[in-house]
Amino acid sequence: MVEGIITALVTPFDENKNVDFDTFSMLIERQILLGVKNILILGSTGECESISQNDRIKMIKLAKRQLPSFAKLIVGTGAPDTETAVNQSMLAKKYGADACLVVSPYYSKCTQSGIIKHYEEISNRVDIPIIVYNVPSRTNINICADTIVELAKLKNIVALKEASTDITHIVDVFHKKALPIFCGNDNLAEVFYALGGKGIISVTSNVFPGAMLEVHQNVKRRNEILNKLYNFNNLMFCEPNPIPVKYALSSLGIIQNILRLPLTPLDEKHQGNIDKELERLKEFL
């Protein structure tokens, strides 16, 4: 299983709100050149819900073709229903994904038993490593620590992306020692590393990949860097992800600030704060 920094890559769009494949390719190249070896596409940050199946396939094939052999491609394949999650995971495997990130089923409000059955069905039908994704703020369902213990028994569940902000729950999950755990919120990285986390599936590394790599690799400077990034990490969630990070990348001239509805561009009241942080943190650019 990979560890370290996994960049949850944004999906760039052009003026017509089509996927901008040239810029997508450039973003991947930028990550690799700056040292990131693990890329997640079509996750929450990648606006996965608004990407057609045809474009999903194109993005997976392009990313796999472009990444060097040492790099790992992780593809978000979660869905509110199990059959769609199975099919999307099958597609990801077919076109070269090294692993799938599968969010717990949302909207349907299933039980903990339903969560287990959901992942069991995917595990039985798709022979690919699976990272479980717990993000209660989006799904409105928390994957309990005891449920994670049961999920760890499935043959190809390899890790957990934990994006809860409930510290008691996070400590409980680590205490169970069931799976390698990745931090799903950049602003909680210090907590996760203190508890033994394997790395970060990071939004901030879209903007500051080098700094986030050093957070993982340089224990002596970890807290210093995270303290400097603290305000920026929080600003990346001042509105729903990926609204703020797309603004930050556009402010740096890396992508256009274009989202697909129902997401809308960042409110002006937050733009100045992000610009000030980008200026303050230019040592990391």
SEKE-616066 format. One record per residue (C-alpha): residue number from 1; residue in three letters; x, y, z. Coordinates in nm, 4 decimals, always signed. Layout:
// residues N
<node nr="NUM" rest="ALA" xx="X" yy="Y" zz="Z"/>
...
This chain:
// residues 285
<node nr="1" rest="MET" xx="+0.0000" yy="+0.0000" zz="+0.0000"/>
<node nr="2" rest="VAL" xx="+0.1177" yy="+0.3518" zz="-0.0788"/>
<node nr="3" rest="GLU" xx="+0.1883" yy="+0.6023" zz="+0.1938"/>
<node nr="4" rest="GLY" xx="+0.2784" yy="+0.9681" zz="+0.2120"/>
<node nr="5" rest="ILE" xx="+0.1125" yy="+1.2457" zz="+0.0145"/>
<node nr="6" rest="ILE" xx="-0.1642" yy="+1.1626" zz="-0.2307"/>
<node nr="7" rest="THR" xx="-0.2807" yy="+1.4706" zz="-0.4181"/>
<node nr="8" rest="ALA" xx="-0.6576" yy="+1.4815" zz="-0.4637"/>
<node nr="9" rest="LEU" xx="-0.6358" yy="+1.6486" zz="-0.8032"/>
<node nr="10" rest="VAL" xx="-0.8823" yy="+1.9085" zz="-0.9273"/>
<node nr="11" rest="THR" xx="-1.0538" yy="+1.8628" zz="-1.2646"/>
<node nr="12" rest="PRO" xx="-0.9914" yy="+2.1693" zz="-1.4828"/>
<node nr="13" rest="PHE" xx="-1.2622" yy="+2.2936" zz="-1.7208"/>
<node nr="14" rest="ASP" xx="-1.2421" yy="+2.5267" zz="-2.0194"/>
<node nr="15" rest="GLU" xx="-1.4642" yy="+2.8260" zz="-2.0979"/>
<node nr="16" rest="ASN" xx="-1.7371" yy="+2.5932" zz="-2.2263"/>
<node nr="17" rest="LYS" xx="-1.7140" yy="+2.3870" zz="-1.9059"/>
<node nr="18" rest="ASN" xx="-1.5708" yy="+2.0894" zz="-2.0915"/>
<node nr="19" rest="VAL" xx="-1.2914" yy="+1.8933" zz="-1.9242"/>
<node nr="20" rest="ASP" xx="-0.9667" yy="+2.0690" zz="-2.0187"/>
<node nr="21" rest="PHE" xx="-0.7524" yy="+1.7637" zz="-2.0889"/>
<node nr="22" rest="ASP" xx="-0.4412" yy="+1.9653" zz="-2.1774"/>
<node nr="23" rest="THR" xx="-0.4492" yy="+2.1446" zz="-1.8433"/>
<node nr="24" rest="PHE" xx="-0.5326" yy="+1.8165" zz="-1.6658"/>
<node nr="25" rest="SER" xx="-0.2183" yy="+1.6675" zz="-1.8210"/>
<node nr="26" rest="MET" xx="-0.0163" yy="+1.9713" zz="-1.7110"/>
<node nr="27" rest="LEU" xx="-0.1428" yy="+1.9382" zz="-1.3529"/>
<node nr="28" rest="ILE" xx="-0.0290" yy="+1.5763" zz="-1.3401"/>
<node nr="29" rest="GLU" xx="+0.3099" yy="+1.6696" zz="-1.4840"/>
<node nr="30" rest="ARG" xx="+0.3476" yy="+1.9487" zz="-1.2252"/>
<node nr="31" rest="GLN" xx="+0.2783" yy="+1.7074" zz="-0.9405"/>
<node nr="32" rest="ILE" xx="+0.5341" yy="+1.4544" zz="-1.0659"/>
<node nr="33" rest="LEU" xx="+0.8003" yy="+1.7191" zz="-1.1313"/>
<node nr="34" rest="LEU" xx="+0.7570" yy="+1.8507" zz="-0.7766"/>
<node nr="35" rest="GLY" xx="+0.7955" yy="+1.5031" zz="-0.6286"/>
<node nr="36" rest="VAL" xx="+0.4436" yy="+1.3712" zz="-0.5681"/>
<node nr="37" rest="LYS" xx="+0.4194" yy="+1.0017" zz="-0.6539"/>
<node nr="38" rest="ASN" xx="+0.0550" yy="+0.9272" zz="-0.5787"/>
<node nr="39" rest="ILE" xx="-0.2379" yy="+1.0924" zz="-0.7581"/>
<node nr="40" rest="LEU" xx="-0.6093" yy="+1.0655" zz="-0.6846"/>
<node nr="41" rest="ILE" xx="-0.8427" yy="+1.1690" zz="-0.9646"/>
<node nr="42" rest="LEU" xx="-1.2217" yy="+1.1891" zz="-0.9717"/>
<node nr="43" rest="GLY" xx="-1.2559" yy="+1.2364" zz="-0.5989"/>
<node nr="44" rest="SER" xx="-1.4523" yy="+1.5105" zz="-0.4235"/>
<node nr="45" rest="THR" xx="-1.1853" yy="+1.7632" zz="-0.5224"/>
<node nr="46" rest="GLY" xx="-1.2162" yy="+1.6429" zz="-0.8817"/>
<node nr="47" rest="GLU" xx="-1.5919" yy="+1.7192" zz="-0.8983"/>
<node nr="48" rest="CYS" xx="-1.6539" yy="+1.3514" zz="-0.9657"/>
<node nr="49" rest="GLU" xx="-2.0315" yy="+1.3848" zz="-0.9537"/>
<node nr="50" rest="SER" xx="-2.0380" yy="+1.6068" zz="-1.2623"/>
<node nr="51" rest="ILE" xx="-1.8050" yy="+1.4003" zz="-1.4820"/>
<node nr="52" rest="SER" xx="-1.9605" yy="+1.1821" zz="-1.7522"/>
<node nr="53" rest="GLN" xx="-1.8595" yy="+0.8191" zz="-1.7905"/>
<node nr="54" rest="ASN" xx="-1.6935" yy="+0.8955" zz="-2.1234"/>
<node nr="55" rest="ASP" xx="-1.4813" yy="+1.1699" zz="-1.9683"/>
<node nr="56" rest="ARG" xx="-1.4034" yy="+0.9494" zz="-1.6674"/>
<node nr="57" rest="ILE" xx="-1.2557" yy="+0.6906" zz="-1.9011"/>
<node nr="58" rest="LYS" xx="-1.0548" yy="+0.9514" zz="-2.0913"/>
<node nr="59" rest="MET" xx="-0.9175" yy="+1.0974" zz="-1.7679"/>
<node nr="60" rest="ILE" xx="-0.8178" yy="+0.7590" zz="-1.6271"/>
<node nr="61" rest="LYS" xx="-0.6465" yy="+0.6553" zz="-1.9513"/>
<node nr="62" rest="LEU" xx="-0.4642" yy="+0.9883" zz="-1.9825"/>
<node nr="63" rest="ALA" xx="-0.3466" yy="+0.9846" zz="-1.6202"/>
<node nr="64" rest="LYS" xx="-0.2282" yy="+0.6231" zz="-1.6415"/>
<node nr="65" rest="ARG" xx="-0.0428" yy="+0.6893" zz="-1.9662"/>
<node nr="66" rest="GLN" xx="+0.1267" yy="+0.9973" zz="-1.8255"/>
<node nr="67" rest="LEU" xx="+0.2271" yy="+0.8738" zz="-1.4817"/>
<node nr="68" rest="PRO" xx="+0.5697" yy="+0.7094" zz="-1.4540"/>
<node nr="69" rest="SER" xx="+0.5838" yy="+0.3444" zz="-1.3481"/>
<node nr="70" rest="PHE" xx="+0.6730" yy="+0.4293" zz="-0.9877"/>
<node nr="71" rest="ALA" xx="+0.3642" yy="+0.6488" zz="-0.9428"/>
<node nr="72" rest="LYS" xx="+0.0275" yy="+0.5172" zz="-0.8288"/>
<node nr="73" rest="LEU" xx="-0.3063" yy="+0.6178" zz="-0.9766"/>
<node nr="74" rest="ILE" xx="-0.6052" yy="+0.6113" zz="-0.7437"/>
<node nr="75" rest="VAL" xx="-0.9511" yy="+0.6719" zz="-0.8862"/>
<node nr="76" rest="GLY" xx="-1.2619" yy="+0.7794" zz="-0.6969"/>
<node nr="77" rest="THR" xx="-1.5382" yy="+0.5293" zz="-0.7767"/>
<node nr="78" rest="GLY" xx="-1.7914" yy="+0.5750" zz="-0.4979"/>
<node nr="79" rest="ALA" xx="-2.1628" yy="+0.6178" zz="-0.5617"/>
<node nr="80" rest="PRO" xx="-2.4883" yy="+0.6341" zz="-0.3644"/>
<node nr="81" rest="ASP" xx="-2.5849" yy="+0.2866" zz="-0.4880"/>
<node nr="82" rest="THR" xx="-2.3742" yy="-0.0269" zz="-0.4818"/>
<node nr="83" rest="GLU" xx="-2.4188" yy="-0.1319" zz="-0.8450"/>
<node nr="84" rest="THR" xx="-2.2885" yy="+0.2003" zz="-0.9772"/>
<node nr="85" rest="ALA" xx="-1.9911" yy="+0.1846" zz="-0.7416"/>
<node nr="86" rest="VAL" xx="-1.9143" yy="-0.1676" zz="-0.8678"/>
<node nr="87" rest="ASN" xx="-1.9368" yy="-0.0597" zz="-1.2312"/>
<node nr="88" rest="GLN" xx="-1.7211" yy="+0.2492" zz="-1.1787"/>
<node nr="89" rest="SER" xx="-1.4617" yy="+0.0403" zz="-0.9947"/>
<node nr="90" rest="MET" xx="-1.4589" yy="-0.2108" zz="-1.2803"/>
<node nr="91" rest="LEU" xx="-1.3989" yy="+0.0721" zz="-1.5276"/>
<node nr="92" rest="ALA" xx="-1.1176" yy="+0.2120" zz="-1.3156"/>
<node nr="93" rest="LYS" xx="-0.9447" yy="-0.1253" zz="-1.3050"/>
<node nr="94" rest="LYS" xx="-0.9958" yy="-0.1855" zz="-1.6773"/>
<node nr="95" rest="TYR" xx="-0.8251" yy="+0.1405" zz="-1.7718"/>
<node nr="96" rest="GLY" xx="-0.5294" yy="+0.1158" zz="-1.5376"/>
<node nr="97" rest="ALA" xx="-0.6120" yy="+0.2354" zz="-1.1861"/>
<node nr="98" rest="ASP" xx="-0.3848" yy="+0.0977" zz="-0.9148"/>
<node nr="99" rest="ALA" xx="-0.6538" yy="+0.1417" zz="-0.6479"/>
<node nr="100" rest="CYS" xx="-1.0018" yy="+0.2837" zz="-0.5980"/>
<node nr="101" rest="LEU" xx="-1.1182" yy="+0.5341" zz="-0.3384"/>
<node nr="102" rest="VAL" xx="-1.4739" yy="+0.4358" zz="-0.2489"/>
<node nr="103" rest="VAL" xx="-1.6816" yy="+0.6730" zz="-0.0397"/>
<node nr="104" rest="SER" xx="-1.9508" yy="+0.5215" zz="+0.1800"/>
<node nr="105" rest="PRO" xx="-2.2970" yy="+0.5254" zz="+0.0175"/>
<node nr="106" rest="TYR" xx="-2.4684" yy="+0.8595" zz="+0.0592"/>
<node nr="107" rest="TYR" xx="-2.8269" yy="+0.9894" zz="+0.0425"/>
<node nr="108" rest="SER" xx="-2.9807" yy="+0.6435" zz="+0.0931"/>
<node nr="109" rest="LYS" xx="-2.9064" yy="+0.6582" zz="+0.4703"/>
<node nr="110" rest="CYS" xx="-2.8127" yy="+0.2907" zz="+0.5059"/>
<node nr="111" rest="THR" xx="-2.7231" yy="+0.1204" zz="+0.8353"/>
<node nr="112" rest="GLN" xx="-2.3745" yy="+0.0152" zz="+0.9447"/>
<node nr="113" rest="SER" xx="-2.4661" yy="-0.3337" zz="+0.8244"/>
<node nr="114" rest="GLY" xx="-2.5580" yy="-0.1829" zz="+0.4873"/>
<node nr="115" rest="ILE" xx="-2.2175" yy="-0.0131" zz="+0.4695"/>
<node nr="116" rest="ILE" xx="-2.0454" yy="-0.3474" zz="+0.5266"/>
<node nr="117" rest="LYS" xx="-2.2592" yy="-0.5192" zz="+0.2606"/>
<node nr="118" rest="HIS" xx="-2.1873" yy="-0.2333" zz="+0.0184"/>
<node nr="119" rest="TYR" xx="-1.8094" yy="-0.2741" zz="+0.0425"/>
<node nr="120" rest="GLU" xx="-1.8367" yy="-0.6532" zz="+0.0538"/>
<node nr="121" rest="GLU" xx="-2.0193" yy="-0.6533" zz="-0.2803"/>
<node nr="122" rest="ILE" xx="-1.7563" yy="-0.4292" zz="-0.4408"/>
<node nr="123" rest="SER" xx="-1.4744" yy="-0.6359" zz="-0.2917"/>
<node nr="124" rest="ASN" xx="-1.6232" yy="-0.9624" zz="-0.4185"/>
<node nr="125" rest="ARG" xx="-1.6781" yy="-0.8363" zz="-0.7719"/>
<node nr="126" rest="VAL" xx="-1.3771" yy="-0.6142" zz="-0.8426"/>
<node nr="127" rest="ASP" xx="-1.0240" yy="-0.7398" zz="-0.7870"/>
<node nr="128" rest="ILE" xx="-0.8553" yy="-0.4092" zz="-0.7100"/>
<node nr="129" rest="PRO" xx="-0.7230" yy="-0.2494" zz="-0.3874"/>
<node nr="130" rest="ILE" xx="-0.9902" yy="-0.0362" zz="-0.2217"/>
<node nr="131" rest="ILE" xx="-0.9438" yy="+0.2627" zz="+0.0073"/>
<node nr="132" rest="VAL" xx="-1.2522" yy="+0.3206" zz="+0.2208"/>
<node nr="133" rest="TYR" xx="-1.3517" yy="+0.6874" zz="+0.2412"/>
<node nr="134" rest="ASN" xx="-1.5344" yy="+0.8144" zz="+0.5487"/>
<node nr="135" rest="VAL" xx="-1.6569" yy="+1.1729" zz="+0.5107"/>
<node nr="136" rest="PRO" xx="-1.9679" yy="+1.2284" zz="+0.7249"/>
<node nr="137" rest="SER" xx="-1.9949" yy="+1.5964" zz="+0.6272"/>
<node nr="138" rest="ARG" xx="-2.0811" yy="+1.4844" zz="+0.2724"/>
<node nr="139" rest="THR" xx="-2.2543" yy="+1.1493" zz="+0.3282"/>
<node nr="140" rest="ASN" xx="-2.4366" yy="+1.2290" zz="+0.6548"/>
<node nr="141" rest="ILE" xx="-2.3349" yy="+0.8803" zz="+0.7747"/>
<node nr="142" rest="ASN" xx="-2.0284" yy="+0.8037" zz="+0.9869"/>
<node nr="143" rest="ILE" xx="-1.8501" yy="+0.4724" zz="+0.9393"/>
<node nr="144" rest="CYS" xx="-1.8116" yy="+0.3611" zz="+1.3006"/>
<node nr="145" rest="ALA" xx="-1.4809" yy="+0.2266" zz="+1.4283"/>
<node nr="146" rest="ASP" xx="-1.6249" yy="-0.1230" zz="+1.4782"/>
<node nr="147" rest="THR" xx="-1.7541" yy="-0.1186" zz="+1.1207"/>
<node nr="148" rest="ILE" xx="-1.4056" yy="-0.0319" zz="+0.9971"/>
<node nr="149" rest="VAL" xx="-1.2757" yy="-0.3388" zz="+1.1833"/>
<node nr="150" rest="GLU" xx="-1.5223" yy="-0.5520" zz="+0.9863"/>
<node nr="151" rest="LEU" xx="-1.4336" yy="-0.3840" zz="+0.6566"/>
<node nr="152" rest="ALA" xx="-1.0655" yy="-0.4583" zz="+0.7181"/>
<node nr="153" rest="LYS" xx="-1.1471" yy="-0.8294" zz="+0.6945"/>
<node nr="154" rest="LEU" xx="-1.2507" yy="-0.7976" zz="+0.3296"/>
<node nr="155" rest="LYS" xx="-0.9849" yy="-0.9264" zz="+0.0914"/>
<node nr="156" rest="ASN" xx="-0.8927" yy="-0.6084" zz="-0.0931"/>
<node nr="157" rest="ILE" xx="-0.9710" yy="-0.3305" zz="+0.1546"/>
<node nr="158" rest="VAL" xx="-0.6238" yy="-0.1835" zz="+0.2042"/>
<node nr="159" rest="ALA" xx="-0.6637" yy="+0.1527" zz="+0.3808"/>
<node nr="160" rest="LEU" xx="-0.8988" yy="+0.4186" zz="+0.5173"/>
<node nr="161" rest="LYS" xx="-0.9271" yy="+0.7834" zz="+0.4235"/>
<node nr="162" rest="GLU" xx="-1.0706" yy="+0.9356" zz="+0.7390"/>
<node nr="163" rest="ALA" xx="-1.2303" yy="+1.2776" zz="+0.6900"/>
<node nr="164" rest="SER" xx="-1.4338" yy="+1.2998" zz="+1.0076"/>
<node nr="165" rest="THR" xx="-1.3605" yy="+1.6004" zz="+1.2276"/>
<node nr="166" rest="ASP" xx="-1.4749" yy="+1.4183" zz="+1.5432"/>
<node nr="167" rest="ILE" xx="-1.1517" yy="+1.3747" zz="+1.7390"/>
<node nr="168" rest="THR" xx="-1.3030" yy="+1.1086" zz="+1.9668"/>
<node nr="169" rest="HIS" xx="-1.4014" yy="+0.9032" zz="+1.6635"/>
<node nr="170" rest="ILE" xx="-1.0579" yy="+0.9518" zz="+1.5024"/>
<node nr="171" rest="VAL" xx="-0.8775" yy="+0.8342" zz="+1.8165"/>
<node nr="172" rest="ASP" xx="-1.1112" yy="+0.5346" zz="+1.8407"/>
<node nr="173" rest="VAL" xx="-1.0396" yy="+0.4375" zz="+1.4791"/>
<node nr="174" rest="PHE" xx="-0.6641" yy="+0.4551" zz="+1.5363"/>
<node nr="175" rest="HIS" xx="-0.6996" yy="+0.2567" zz="+1.8584"/>
<node nr="176" rest="LYS" xx="-0.8622" yy="-0.0328" zz="+1.6697"/>
<node nr="177" rest="LYS" xx="-0.5494" yy="-0.0678" zz="+1.4501"/>
<node nr="178" rest="ALA" xx="-0.7585" yy="-0.2250" zz="+1.1738"/>
<node nr="179" rest="LEU" xx="-0.6277" yy="-0.0424" zz="+0.8651"/>
<node nr="180" rest="PRO" xx="-0.3587" yy="+0.2047" zz="+0.7563"/>
<node nr="181" rest="ILE" xx="-0.5188" yy="+0.5483" zz="+0.7910"/>
<node nr="182" rest="PHE" xx="-0.4810" yy="+0.8558" zz="+0.5713"/>
<node nr="183" rest="CYS" xx="-0.5779" yy="+1.2030" zz="+0.6861"/>
<node nr="184" rest="GLY" xx="-0.8654" yy="+1.3419" zz="+0.4797"/>
<node nr="185" rest="ASN" xx="-0.8485" yy="+1.6993" zz="+0.6137"/>
<node nr="186" rest="ASP" xx="-0.5206" yy="+1.8884" zz="+0.5712"/>
<node nr="187" rest="ASN" xx="-0.5890" yy="+2.0983" zz="+0.8802"/>
<node nr="188" rest="LEU" xx="-0.5895" yy="+1.7847" zz="+1.0997"/>
<node nr="189" rest="ALA" xx="-0.2594" yy="+1.6466" zz="+0.9685"/>
<node nr="190" rest="GLU" xx="-0.0760" yy="+1.7064" zz="+1.2973"/>
<node nr="191" rest="VAL" xx="-0.3323" yy="+1.4960" zz="+1.4833"/>
<node nr="192" rest="PHE" xx="-0.3143" yy="+1.2108" zz="+1.2318"/>
<node nr="193" rest="TYR" xx="+0.0648" yy="+1.1980" zz="+1.2264"/>
<node nr="194" rest="ALA" xx="+0.0758" yy="+1.2020" zz="+1.6071"/>
<node nr="195" rest="LEU" xx="-0.1587" yy="+0.9013" zz="+1.6114"/>
<node nr="196" rest="GLY" xx="+0.0352" yy="+0.7087" zz="+1.3477"/>
<node nr="197" rest="GLY" xx="-0.1261" yy="+0.8091" zz="+1.0178"/>
<node nr="198" rest="LYS" xx="+0.0295" yy="+0.6848" zz="+0.6942"/>
<node nr="199" rest="GLY" xx="-0.0074" yy="+1.0141" zz="+0.5080"/>
<node nr="200" rest="ILE" xx="-0.2514" yy="+1.2704" zz="+0.3726"/>
<node nr="201" rest="ILE" xx="-0.4934" yy="+1.2619" zz="+0.0823"/>
<node nr="202" rest="SER" xx="-0.4437" yy="+1.6299" zz="+0.0308"/>
<node nr="203" rest="VAL" xx="-0.6275" yy="+1.9246" zz="-0.1217"/>
<node nr="204" rest="THR" xx="-0.3510" yy="+2.1688" zz="-0.0285"/>
<node nr="205" rest="SER" xx="-0.0920" yy="+1.9735" zz="-0.2292"/>
<node nr="206" rest="ASN" xx="-0.2673" yy="+2.0931" zz="-0.5460"/>
<node nr="207" rest="VAL" xx="-0.1157" yy="+2.4321" zz="-0.4628"/>
<node nr="208" rest="PHE" xx="+0.1868" yy="+2.3449" zz="-0.2466"/>
<node nr="209" rest="PRO" xx="+0.2968" yy="+1.9903" zz="-0.3391"/>
<node nr="210" rest="GLY" xx="+0.6560" yy="+2.0439" zz="-0.2290"/>
<node nr="211" rest="ALA" xx="+0.5574" yy="+2.1736" zz="+0.1132"/>
<node nr="212" rest="MET" xx="+0.3155" yy="+1.8860" zz="+0.1723"/>
<node nr="213" rest="LEU" xx="+0.5824" yy="+1.6336" zz="+0.0710"/>
<node nr="214" rest="GLU" xx="+0.8174" yy="+1.7853" zz="+0.3263"/>
<node nr="215" rest="VAL" xx="+0.5437" yy="+1.7609" zz="+0.5891"/>
<node nr="216" rest="HIS" xx="+0.5471" yy="+1.3851" zz="+0.5369"/>
<node nr="217" rest="GLN" xx="+0.9195" yy="+1.3335" zz="+0.4882"/>
<node nr="218" rest="ASN" xx="+1.0775" yy="+1.5785" zz="+0.7307"/>
<node nr="219" rest="VAL" xx="+0.9657" yy="+1.5011" zz="+1.0849"/>
<node nr="220" rest="LYS" xx="+1.1786" yy="+1.7815" zz="+1.2301"/>
<node nr="221" rest="ARG" xx="+1.0095" yy="+2.0484" zz="+1.0167"/>
<node nr="222" rest="ARG" xx="+0.6613" yy="+1.8958" zz="+1.0097"/>
<node nr="223" rest="ASN" xx="+0.4998" yy="+2.1096" zz="+1.2777"/>
<node nr="224" rest="GLU" xx="+0.6771" yy="+2.4231" zz="+1.1552"/>
<node nr="225" rest="ILE" xx="+0.5413" yy="+2.3791" zz="+0.8015"/>
<node nr="226" rest="LEU" xx="+0.1927" yy="+2.2809" zz="+0.9162"/>
<node nr="227" rest="ASN" xx="+0.1811" yy="+2.5853" zz="+1.1432"/>
<node nr="228" rest="LYS" xx="+0.2657" yy="+2.8068" zz="+0.8449"/>
<node nr="229" rest="LEU" xx="+0.0001" yy="+2.6338" zz="+0.6339"/>
<node nr="230" rest="TYR" xx="-0.2659" yy="+2.6335" zz="+0.9062"/>
<node nr="231" rest="ASN" xx="-0.4630" yy="+2.9362" zz="+0.7856"/>
<node nr="232" rest="PHE" xx="-0.4375" yy="+2.8278" zz="+0.4227"/>
<node nr="233" rest="ASN" xx="-0.5539" yy="+2.4752" zz="+0.5056"/>
<node nr="234" rest="ASN" xx="-0.8584" yy="+2.6183" zz="+0.6790"/>
<node nr="235" rest="LEU" xx="-0.9286" yy="+2.8537" zz="+0.3894"/>
<node nr="236" rest="MET" xx="-0.9389" yy="+2.5547" zz="+0.1539"/>
<node nr="237" rest="PHE" xx="-1.2667" yy="+2.4682" zz="+0.3252"/>
<node nr="238" rest="CYS" xx="-1.4116" yy="+2.8177" zz="+0.3756"/>
<node nr="239" rest="GLU" xx="-1.6612" yy="+2.7075" zz="+0.1086"/>
<node nr="240" rest="PRO" xx="-1.7207" yy="+2.3519" zz="-0.0110"/>
<node nr="241" rest="ASN" xx="-1.4199" yy="+2.1824" zz="-0.1721"/>
<node nr="242" rest="PRO" xx="-1.3066" yy="+2.2309" zz="-0.4530"/>
<node nr="243" rest="ILE" xx="-1.4354" yy="+2.5894" zz="-0.4754"/>
<node nr="244" rest="PRO" xx="-1.1496" yy="+2.7487" zz="-0.2743"/>
<node nr="245" rest="VAL" xx="-0.8644" yy="+2.5390" zz="-0.4199"/>
<node nr="246" rest="LYS" xx="-0.9763" yy="+2.6128" zz="-0.7752"/>
<node nr="247" rest="TYR" xx="-0.9708" yy="+2.9823" zz="-0.6923"/>
<node nr="248" rest="ALA" xx="-0.6201" yy="+2.9500" zz="-0.5435"/>
<node nr="249" rest="LEU" xx="-0.4890" yy="+2.7680" zz="-0.8520"/>
<node nr="250" rest="SER" xx="-0.6488" yy="+3.0250" zz="-1.0810"/>
<node nr="251" rest="SER" xx="-0.4998" yy="+3.3090" zz="-0.8769"/>
<node nr="252" rest="LEU" xx="-0.1586" yy="+3.1549" zz="-0.9443"/>
<node nr="253" rest="GLY" xx="-0.2392" yy="+3.1333" zz="-1.3163"/>
<node nr="254" rest="ILE" xx="-0.2316" yy="+2.7524" zz="-1.3189"/>
<node nr="255" rest="ILE" xx="-0.5952" yy="+2.6828" zz="-1.4180"/>
<node nr="256" rest="GLN" xx="-0.9087" yy="+2.8768" zz="-1.5006"/>
<node nr="257" rest="ASN" xx="-1.1518" yy="+2.9332" zz="-1.2150"/>
<node nr="258" rest="ILE" xx="-1.4350" yy="+2.7353" zz="-1.3723"/>
<node nr="259" rest="LEU" xx="-1.6659" yy="+2.4930" zz="-1.1924"/>
<node nr="260" rest="ARG" xx="-1.9735" yy="+2.3005" zz="-1.2984"/>
<node nr="261" rest="LEU" xx="-2.3094" yy="+2.3781" zz="-1.1427"/>
<node nr="262" rest="PRO" xx="-2.4314" yy="+2.3500" zz="-0.8754"/>
<node nr="263" rest="LEU" xx="-2.0841" yy="+2.4607" zz="-0.7607"/>
<node nr="264" rest="THR" xx="-2.0240" yy="+2.8330" zz="-0.8037"/>
<node nr="265" rest="PRO" xx="-1.7058" yy="+3.0458" zz="-0.7883"/>
<node nr="266" rest="LEU" xx="-1.5661" yy="+3.1542" zz="-0.4539"/>
<node nr="267" rest="ASP" xx="-1.7349" yy="+3.4507" zz="-0.2878"/>
<node nr="268" rest="GLU" xx="-1.5272" yy="+3.7682" zz="-0.3141"/>
<node nr="269" rest="LYS" xx="-1.5103" yy="+3.8006" zz="+0.0658"/>
<node nr="270" rest="HIS" xx="-1.2825" yy="+3.4938" zz="+0.0748"/>
<node nr="271" rest="GLN" xx="-1.0733" yy="+3.5697" zz="-0.2329"/>
<node nr="272" rest="GLY" xx="-0.8638" yy="+3.8384" zz="-0.0679"/>
<node nr="273" rest="ASN" xx="-0.7851" yy="+3.6123" zz="+0.2270"/>
<node nr="274" rest="ILE" xx="-0.6585" yy="+3.3383" zz="-0.0023"/>
<node nr="275" rest="ASP" xx="-0.4532" yy="+3.5866" zz="-0.2057"/>
<node nr="276" rest="LYS" xx="-0.2909" yy="+3.7173" zz="+0.1120"/>
<node nr="277" rest="GLU" xx="-0.2008" yy="+3.3629" zz="+0.2164"/>
<node nr="278" rest="LEU" xx="-0.0567" yy="+3.2835" zz="-0.1266"/>
<node nr="279" rest="GLU" xx="+0.1629" yy="+3.5928" zz="-0.0995"/>
<node nr="280" rest="ARG" xx="+0.2673" yy="+3.5024" zz="+0.2551"/>
<node nr="281" rest="LEU" xx="+0.3468" yy="+3.1432" zz="+0.1565"/>
<node nr="282" rest="LYS" xx="+0.5349" yy="+3.2167" zz="-0.1662"/>
<node nr="283" rest="GLU" xx="+0.8420" yy="+3.0427" zz="-0.0196"/>
<node nr="284" rest="PHE" xx="+0.6547" yy="+2.7175" zz="-0.0893"/>
<node nr="285" rest="LEU" xx="+0.5772" yy="+2.7967" zz="-0.4535"/>
